[in-house]
Amino acid sequence: MRQCSFCTILSVLIPISDLCMKDGSFAGPQNWTSYKEYAYTFRPDFMKDRIVITEKFFNETKDGEVTLKFHFWGGDIVSYKISKSGAQVTGKAVTE
């Protein structure tokens, strides 16, 4: 996977897709779809060159492992796995 600068491509971010729990169900708010609402569940932080997952997302996510995939218009896909247990959340980048 090519490394890319969020500052140059976040303006063309497609909503998170393929966002699901380990059991195959969709995580977070609007759990009938894998696509999550921009700014409600995630938002870019251009100054820190990162994507922020909001508290609203975590409040409506069941405990367990969640796979997040951020799709960009340029074709890049950035994958990330989080594990949630109560109020504790840990995560790591996924390299394919």
WOQUI-V437048 format. One record per pair of residues at least 4 apart in sequence whose ideal C-beta (glycine too) atoms are under 6 Angstrom apart, sorted by the first residue. I is the first residue (numbers start at 0). J is the second residue. D is the distance in whole Angstrom. If there is no record, write none. Layout:
BEGIN
i:I j:J d:D
i:I j:J d:D
END
This chain:
BEGIN
i:3 j:8 d:6
i:3 j:75 d:5
i:5 j:9 d:5
i:5 j:48 d:5
i:6 j:45 d:6
i:6 j:48 d:6
i:8 j:71 d:5
i:8 j:73 d:6
i:9 j:43 d:4
i:11 j:72 d:4
i:13 j:70 d:4
i:14 j:34 d:5
i:14 j:35 d:6
i:14 j:37 d:6
i:15 j:35 d:5
i:15 j:41 d:6
i:15 j:67 d:6
i:15 j:69 d:6
i:16 j:33 d:5
i:16 j:34 d:6
i:16 j:70 d:6
i:17 j:33 d:6
i:17 j:68 d:4
i:18 j:26 d:6
i:18 j:33 d:5
i:18 j:35 d:6
i:18 j:67 d:5
i:19 j:23 d:6
i:19 j:25 d:5
i:20 j:24 d:5
i:20 j:26 d:5
i:20 j:63 d:5
i:20 j:65 d:6
i:21 j:63 d:6
i:21 j:64 d:4
i:25 j:30 d:5
i:25 j:33 d:5
i:26 j:60 d:5
i:26 j:65 d:5
i:27 j:35 d:6
i:27 j:40 d:6
i:27 j:56 d:5
i:27 j:59 d:5
i:27 j:60 d:5
i:28 j:59 d:5
i:35 j:40 d:4
i:36 j:40 d:6
i:38 j:42 d:5
i:39 j:55 d:6
i:40 j:53 d:6
i:40 j:56 d:4
i:41 j:50 d:6
i:41 j:52 d:5
i:42 j:51 d:5
i:43 j:50 d:6
i:44 j:49 d:5
i:44 j:51 d:5
i:52 j:56 d:5
i:54 j:58 d:6
i:60 j:83 d:6
i:62 j:83 d:5
i:62 j:84 d:5
i:64 j:82 d:5
i:65 j:81 d:5
i:66 j:80 d:5
i:67 j:79 d:5
i:68 j:76 d:6
i:68 j:78 d:5
i:69 j:77 d:4
i:70 j:76 d:5
i:71 j:75 d:4
i:78 j:93 d:4
i:79 j:90 d:6
i:79 j:92 d:6
i:80 j:91 d:6
i:80 j:93 d:5
i:81 j:88 d:6
i:81 j:90 d:4
i:82 j:89 d:5
i:83 j:88 d:5
END
